[in-house]
Amino acid sequence: MTLGFEDFPPGHFGSFGPRRVTREEMLAFAAEFDPQPMHLDEAQAPALDAEGPVGFRLASCSIMMRMMCDGFIGRTRRWARPGSTNSLAGAVCPDDDLTLDVMWAEARFRRSVPTPGS
């Protein structure tokens, strides 16, 4: 089913997941995209809080984006692309389960597409 503007009213849109995050995929992501010691070696990672090291926040944002693309962004008409702001409640550690809860604050037409077509 293709989603259009009318499918994104303000309020709760949906929940996606859970998606288990493994140590291996977090390290592989960091090794490819941000190979700093604090992202590759837990002993060198400064503590973010009691939840875990800073480096583990890195892969989780990309995993959330994948969940959004699989869940709804990949099925929207070009003119109905939702914009988003993401936030994590805390650090994500290996073997955590991520669930994405999507809420829309507002829905509006873009000035560049004043009369969206089909």
Buried (B, 14 or more C-beta within 10 A) or exposed (E): EEBEBEBBEEEEBEEBBEBEBEEEBBBEBBEEEEEEEBBBEBEEBEEBEEBBBBBBBBBBBEBBBBBBEEBBBEEBBEBBBBEEEEEEEEBBBBEBEBEBEBEBEEBEEEEEEEEEEE
